[in-house]
Amino acid sequence: MTQQNFPLCEEAVSILKKKDKKLAWLMERVGPLSHTDLKDDFLFFIEQVIGQMLSIRVADVMTGRLAALCRGEITVSTICCCLSMN
């Protein structure tokens, strides 16, 4: 685990605080932001790649099922016909 601080540009923070008093109030109460990595960067990358691959596979399966219900032609009218049958 590594702790990272997000350095803020003081000029940008100052502009935000001047433009929005409610945000300024909140920023004062929250204070500086930091983030703790719970995983190393490589593990995070691998998990994201696997998750994306699974999402694409799930999308392919769902599209295939919809195409089967619509007898191979996915259009607004075939989807509406399939919905009205059920």
Secondary structure as UniProt FT lines:
FT   STRAND          2..5
FT   HELIX           10..19
FT   HELIX           21..30
FT   STRAND          34..37
FT   HELIX           41..69
FT   TURN            70..72
FT   HELIX           76..85
//
